[in-house]
Amino acid sequence: MPKFIHPTAKISKNVIIEDDAFIGENVEIGEETIIGKGCYIDKNTKIGKRNKIFPYAVIGTPPQHIAYKDEETYTEIGDENIIREFTTIHRGTIQGGGITKIGSRNYLMAYSHVGHDSIIKSDCIITSFSALAGHTVVDDKVVFGGFSGTHQFVRVGKLAMIGAGSFPTKDVPPFVLITGVDARIAGLNIVGLRRAGIPSHEIEKLKKALKIYLDISLKIEEVEQEIKKIDSNSDLIKYFCDFIRTPSKRGLIRKSKKSQDSQEDR
């Protein structure tokens, strides 16, 4: 079947749109983006430059939200993302701010899902069959393993790794590794930190910070004070403190894998 492009769509130069694709009302597509066979790009979607969108991805369709009444809401995608087959990305809701946003250089693997009003920043990997619920906020360089996901309103700090099959229902601090369906902190995301070029001395500071954070005898205000003593000038320490100081309505994960193991050994 031939492709369909709505008359109001704005298609930049050197864009490739393959057969059977649907490009809806008020869609914008940036230069050198490739839209694969059978993709469905619904209305009010803005896609940046040099994205590669593989066959049968569905982007900008209405949110899965019972209060949605066909209001004018939006989807926005940055540059140089790879969005693989059958990925679904839903547009926002009026209640949630009206827009779903994805930054640049992300890799969304086949059958992944991004719910309404979610924000994914840049350089993230969302592995196949992962699903981010509505209102999820994901900072830079986060990795979601296969079959993982989030509860609504969860925040995930940068350079965190959500292990395969894990499902955090509370905010995930930056730089950590999450494992298990009953999501727990298994330690720092050492591999991710090293790949990001974080020097060893900074990683050592984060190890100390995480140990303080997991001491549940301390209140978060006390945790922040103690962590700042490690190095108040470190950008990574500052970011960690800023993140834990402003949790979402879901609260923060402070359970560790070690505490779970010790309980199971009893």
Residue pairs with C-beta under 8 A, 6 or more apart in sequence:
1 19
1 20
2 19
2 20
3 17
3 18
3 19
3 20
3 21
3 22
3 23
4 21
4 22
4 23
5 11
5 17
5 23
6 23
6 24
6 25
6 26
6 27
6 43
8 25
8 26
8 27
9 23
9 24
9 25
9 26
9 27
9 28
9 29
10 27
10 28
10 29
11 17
11 23
11 29
12 29
12 30
12 31
12 32
12 33
12 49
13 31
14 31
14 32
15 29
15 30
15 31
15 32
15 33
15 34
15 35
16 33
16 34
16 35
17 23
17 29
17 35
18 34
18 35
18 36
18 37
18 38
18 39
18 55
19 37
19 38
20 37
20 38
21 35
21 36
21 37
21 38
21 39
21 40
21 41
22 39
22 40
22 41
22 42
23 29
23 35
23 41
24 41
24 42
24 43
24 45
24 60
25 43
25 44
26 43
26 44
26 45
27 41
27 42
27 43
27 44
27 45
27 46
27 47
27 60
28 45
28 46
28 47
29 35
29 41
29 47
30 47
30 48
30 49
30 50
30 51
30 79
31 49
31 50
32 49
32 50
33 47
33 48
33 49
33 50
33 51
33 52
33 53
34 51
34 52
34 53
35 41
35 53
36 52
36 53
36 54
36 55
36 56
36 57
36 85
37 55
37 56
38 55
38 56
39 53
39 54
39 55
39 56
39 57
39 58
39 59
40 56
40 57
40 58
40 59
40 61
41 47
41 53
41 59
41 60
42 58
42 59
42 60
42 61
42 62
42 75
42 91
43 60
44 60
44 72
44 73
44 74
44 75
44 91
45 59
45 60
45 74
45 75
45 76
45 77
45 91
46 74
46 75
46 76
46 77
47 53
47 59
47 77
48 77
48 78
48 79
48 80
48 81
48 104
49 79
49 80
50 79
50 80
51 77
51 79
51 80
51 81
51 82
51 83
52 81
52 82
52 83
53 59
53 83
54 82
54 83
54 84
54 85
54 87
54 110
55 85
56 85
56 86
57 83
57 84
57 85
57 86
57 87
57 88
57 89
58 86
58 87
58 88
58 89
59 75
59 77
59 83
59 87
59 88
59 89
60 74
60 75
60 89
60 90
60 91
61 88
61 90
61 91
62 68
62 70
62 90
62 91
63 73
63 90
63 91
63 92
63 93
63 115
63 116
63 117
63 134
64 90
64 115
64 116
64 134
65 93
65 95
65 116
65 134
67 93
67 95
68 93
68 116
71 93
71 94
71 98
72 98
73 91
73 92
73 93
73 94
73 98
73 99
73 116
74 91
74 92
74 98
74 99
74 100
75 89
75 90
75 91
75 92
75 99
75 100
75 101
76 99
76 100
76 101
76 102
77 83
77 89
77 101
77 102
78 102
78 103
78 104
78 105
78 122
79 104
79 105
80 104
80 105
81 102
81 104
81 105
81 106
81 107
81 108
82 106
82 107
82 108
83 89
83 108
84 107
84 108
84 109
84 110
84 112
84 128
85 110
85 111
86 110
86 111
87 108
87 109
87 110
87 111
87 112
87 113
87 114
88 112
88 113
88 114
89 100
89 102
89 108
89 113
89 114
90 100
90 114
90 115
90 116
91 99
91 100
91 116
92 98
92 99
92 100
92 116
92 117
93 116
93 117
93 134
95 117
96 116
96 117
96 134
96 135
97 117
98 117
99 117
100 114
100 115
100 116
100 117
100 118
100 119
101 118
101 119
101 120
102 108
102 114
102 119
102 120
103 120
103 121
103 122
103 123
103 124
103 140
104 122
104 123
105 122
105 123
106 120
106 122
106 123
106 124
106 125
106 126
107 124
107 125
107 126
108 114
108 126
109 125
109 126
109 127
109 128
109 130
110 128
111 128
111 129
112 126
112 127
112 128
112 129
112 130
112 131
112 144
113 130
113 131
113 132
114 120
114 126
114 132
114 136
115 131
115 132
115 133
115 134
115 135
115 136
115 152
116 134
116 135
117 134
117 135
118 132
118 133
118 134
118 135
118 136
118 137
118 138
119 136
119 137
119 138
120 126
120 132
120 138
121 138
121 139
121 140
121 158
122 140
122 141
123 140
123 141
124 138
124 140
124 141
124 142
124 143
124 144
125 142
125 143
125 144
126 132
126 144
127 143
127 144
127 145
127 146
127 148
127 164
128 146
129 146
129 147
130 144
130 145
130 146
130 147
130 148
130 149
130 162
131 149
131 150
132 138
132 144
132 149
132 150
133 149
133 150
133 151
133 152
133 154
134 152
134 153
135 152
135 153
136 150
136 152
136 153
136 154
136 155
136 156
137 154
137 155
137 156
137 248
138 155
138 156
139 155
139 156
139 157
139 158
139 160
139 174
140 158
140 159
141 158
141 159
141 192
141 196
142 156
142 157
142 158
142 159
142 160
142 161
142 162
143 160
143 161
143 162
143 189
143 192
144 162
145 161
145 162
145 163
145 164
145 165
145 166
146 164
146 165
147 164
147 165
148 162
148 163
148 164
148 165
148 166
148 167
149 167
150 156
150 162
150 167
150 168
150 169
151 167
151 168
151 169
151 170
151 250
153 248
153 249
153 250
154 168
154 169
154 170
154 171
154 172
154 248
154 250
155 171
155 172
155 243
155 247
155 248
155 250
156 162
156 168
156 171
156 172
157 171
157 172
157 173
157 174
157 175
157 176
157 239
157 240
157 243
158 174
158 175
158 239
159 174
159 175
159 189
159 192
159 193
159 196
159 198
160 172
160 173
160 174
160 175
160 176
160 177
160 178
160 189
160 192
161 176
161 177
161 178
161 189
161 191
161 192
162 168
162 172
162 178
162 183
163 177
163 178
163 179
163 180
163 186
165 180
165 181
166 178
166 179
166 180
166 181
166 183
167 181
167 183
168 178
168 183
168 253
169 183
169 250
170 183
170 247
170 250
170 251
170 252
170 253
171 243
171 247
171 248
171 250
171 251
171 252
171 253
172 178
172 183
172 253
173 185
173 210
173 213
173 240
173 243
173 244
173 252
173 253
174 236
174 239
174 240
174 243
175 188
175 189
175 192
175 193
175 206
175 210
175 236
175 240
176 185
176 186
176 187
176 188
176 189
176 210
177 185
177 186
177 187
177 188
177 189
177 190
178 184
178 185
178 186
178 253
179 186
179 257
180 257
180 260
182 255
182 260
183 253
183 255
184 253
184 255
184 256
184 257
184 259
184 260
185 210
185 214
185 253
185 254
185 255
185 256
185 257
186 256
186 257
187 210
187 257
188 203
188 206
188 207
188 210
190 203
193 203
193 206
194 203
198 236
202 234
202 236
205 230
205 231
205 234
205 236
205 237
206 236
206 237
206 240
208 227
208 230
209 227
209 230
209 237
209 240
212 218
212 223
212 226
212 227
213 223
213 227
213 240
213 244
213 254
214 254
214 256
215 223
216 254
218 226
220 244
220 245
220 247
220 252
223 244
224 241
224 244
224 245
227 237
227 240
227 241
228 237
228 241
230 237
231 237
232 238
244 252
